[in-house]
Amino acid sequence: MNLTARQRAATAVAVAGLLGADGLVHLYWATGATWPAPDERALSLAVLGLETSFGPPVVLPLAALTLTAGAAVLAHGHGRGGRLTRAATGAVAAGLAARGLAGLGWAAGLLPSPPDSPFRTLNLAVYTPLCLGFGWAASRLARER
């Protein structure tokens, strides 16, 4: 089933909005702030389930990637950019689907994660459902010419 122009635009705005919010949060973390966690270690355990840096060299490229991807999805949803934005939208769909499937792996215990960290709950309640839902939406949008 093909999406109407209105559905394409709404889907693009939703997916781009998620990517934009993610990019802005990464820019915020690049300043050294750790909200909503009390420190970088707690933030890392909540977001990734492991300890890693949230310094600018790590989060700025992620911010650039998500903001650029969001712009490409938005452009594709509004009929701009041709093959390039369609391919970028497909890549977003694949990335979100992969993260969603990994989230199912963590939930099933197939991938290691600390059982006492907030990551387990956040993965089940927020990260995995968002990635699967928005991945599906992006894949529908990517099929549109």
C-alpha positions as CSV (number, residue, x, y, z in Angstrom):
1,M,0.0,0.0,0.0
2,N,1.4,3.4,-1.0
3,L,1.4,6.2,1.5
4,T,-0.5,9.4,0.7
5,A,1.5,12.6,0.5
6,R,0.2,13.6,3.8
7,Q,1.1,10.2,5.4
8,R,4.6,10.5,3.9
9,A,5.1,14.0,5.3
10,A,3.8,13.0,8.7
11,T,5.9,9.9,8.9
12,A,9.0,11.9,7.8
13,V,8.3,14.5,10.5
14,A,7.9,11.8,13.2
15,V,11.1,9.9,12.2
16,A,13.1,13.1,11.7
17,G,11.8,14.4,15.0
18,L,13.1,11.3,16.8
19,L,16.5,11.6,15.1
20,G,16.6,15.4,15.7
21,A,15.8,14.9,19.4
22,D,18.5,12.2,19.7
23,G,21.0,14.5,18.0
24,L,20.2,17.4,20.2
25,V,20.6,15.3,23.3
26,H,24.1,14.2,22.0
27,L,25.0,17.8,21.5
28,Y,23.9,18.5,25.1
29,W,26.0,15.7,26.4
30,A,29.0,17.0,24.4
31,T,29.0,20.0,26.7
32,G,29.8,17.7,29.6
33,A,26.3,17.7,31.1
34,T,25.0,14.3,32.0
35,W,21.3,14.8,32.6
36,P,19.3,12.8,33.3
37,A,22.0,10.9,35.1
38,P,24.1,12.2,38.0
39,D,27.4,11.5,36.3
40,E,29.0,10.1,33.1
41,R,29.3,6.6,34.4
42,A,25.6,6.4,35.4
43,L,24.6,7.9,32.0
44,S,26.7,5.4,30.2
45,L,25.2,2.5,32.1
46,A,21.7,3.8,31.6
47,V,22.1,4.5,27.8
48,L,24.4,1.7,26.7
49,G,24.5,-0.8,29.6
50,L,28.3,-0.5,29.8
51,E,30.9,2.0,30.8
52,T,32.2,4.2,28.0
53,S,33.0,7.9,27.4
54,F,30.3,10.4,26.6
55,G,32.9,13.0,25.8
56,P,32.8,15.3,22.7
57,P,34.9,13.0,20.5
58,V,32.3,10.2,21.0
59,V,29.0,12.1,21.0
60,L,29.7,14.9,18.5
61,P,30.0,12.4,15.5
62,L,26.8,10.7,16.7
63,A,25.0,14.0,16.9
64,A,26.1,14.9,13.4
65,L,25.0,11.5,12.1
66,T,21.6,11.6,13.6
67,L,20.9,15.2,12.7
68,T,22.0,14.7,9.1
69,A,20.0,11.5,8.9
70,G,17.0,13.3,10.2
71,A,17.3,16.0,7.6
72,A,17.6,13.4,4.8
73,V,14.5,11.6,6.1
74,L,12.6,14.8,6.2
75,A,13.7,15.7,2.7
76,H,12.7,12.3,1.3
77,G,9.3,12.5,3.0
78,H,8.7,15.8,1.2
79,G,9.8,14.5,-2.2
80,R,13.3,16.1,-2.2
81,G,16.7,14.6,-2.8
82,G,15.9,11.7,-5.0
83,R,17.9,8.5,-4.6
84,L,20.3,9.9,-2.0
85,T,17.6,10.8,0.6
86,R,15.7,7.6,-0.2
87,A,18.9,5.6,0.4
88,A,19.5,7.5,3.6
89,T,16.0,6.8,4.8
90,G,16.6,3.1,4.1
91,A,19.8,3.2,6.1
92,V,17.9,4.8,9.0
93,A,15.3,2.1,8.8
94,A,18.0,-0.6,8.8
95,G,19.8,1.0,11.7
96,L,16.7,1.3,13.8
97,A,15.6,-2.2,13.0
98,A,19.1,-3.6,13.9
99,R,19.0,-1.7,17.2
100,G,15.5,-2.9,17.9
101,L,16.5,-6.5,17.2
102,A,19.6,-6.1,19.4
103,G,17.2,-4.8,22.1
104,L,15.2,-8.0,21.8
105,G,18.4,-9.9,22.2
106,W,19.3,-8.0,25.4
107,A,15.7,-8.5,26.7
108,A,16.0,-12.3,26.0
109,G,19.4,-12.5,27.7
110,L,21.2,-13.4,24.4
111,L,23.4,-10.3,24.7
112,P,25.1,-9.4,27.9
113,S,23.9,-6.4,30.0
114,P,24.2,-5.6,33.7
115,P,21.1,-7.0,35.3
116,D,21.1,-4.3,38.0
117,S,21.5,-1.3,35.7
118,P,18.7,1.0,34.5
119,F,19.6,0.0,31.0
120,R,17.6,-3.2,31.2
121,T,14.4,-1.4,32.1
122,L,15.0,1.5,29.7
123,N,15.8,-1.0,26.9
124,L,12.5,-2.8,27.4
125,A,10.3,0.2,28.0
126,V,11.8,2.8,25.7
127,Y,14.7,2.0,23.4
128,T,13.6,-1.2,21.8
129,P,9.9,-0.2,21.2
130,L,11.0,3.2,19.8
131,C,13.6,1.6,17.5
132,L,11.2,-1.1,16.2
133,G,8.3,1.3,15.7
134,F,10.3,4.1,14.1
135,G,12.3,1.5,12.1
136,W,9.1,0.1,10.7
137,A,7.9,3.7,9.8
138,A,11.2,4.6,8.2
139,S,11.1,1.4,6.1
140,R,7.6,2.2,4.8
141,L,8.8,5.7,4.0
142,A,12.0,4.4,2.2
143,R,9.8,2.3,-0.1
144,E,8.1,5.4,-1.4
145,R,9.6,7.0,-4.5
